Amino acid sequence: MPMPDKILILGGIREASELAARLVAEGHDVTTSLAGRTREPKPPAGELHIGGFSSQTRSGAEGLAEYLRTNGFTRLIDCTHPFAHKISRNASAAARLAGVPLETLTRPAWEKREGDDWTEVASLEEASAAIPANARVLLALGSQHVRVFANRQNVHFVVRMVDPPDNELPLSDHTLVLGTPPKDAAAEIILLKTHRITHVVCRNSGGTGAYAKIEAARMLGIPVIMVERN
């Protein structure tokens, strides 16, 4: 019978929790690392690490490599958000420095379907520029990405977040909606109708957890400004 591994999962998406549960059930020693943006995340199976890997002497990729060596990890799995490019780069460099095998699990992007009205853009800046004047926009992004839209004075934003932001949002005209996005398109239709949404702005993160808003927009004929992966 093979020896169990000591595995560090860089998480942040639902699939990471599912992976942790499976690996723990197989007998592995698993730690899942989360960035800490959600204040009360649902604890995954195994151990939980919150925050970065900086020490007094190292940070970034070197800090992660030190954490891997010091704690005796034998595998590193990158199961982060598809747009977490910096973390993925650090994971690749840290695995080389620590001599630990790296596995990368990336969920497939959403694909445009019949009835979808997408404007596909390469960046959040392009997404901001693509919003027409006097639009009412569901902004389905984390708080760290909102500032890009601060220069749009002629748009009403409905900003959905899991937790309240630490600071006032830099948007002149907005409504804040708190809570986890529903998985049911019917619930999203209610939100879109209630706030009279004319456009949805989101990133192509893939997966099923946040897809309901795409289904709802399709059913209501609402255009989606989609930031594609690069």
Secondary structure, DSSP 8 states (H G I E B T S, - for coil): -----EEEEE--SHHHHHHHHHHHHTT-EEEEEE-S-SSS----SSEEEES----SS--HHHHHHHHHHHTT--EEEE---TT-HHHHHHHHHHHHHHT--EEE---------TT--EEEESSHHHHHHHS-TT-EEEE-S-GGGGGGGTT-TT-EEEEEESS--SS--S-SSEEEEES---S-HHHHHHHHHHTT--EEEEE---SSTTTHHHHHHHHHT--EEEE---
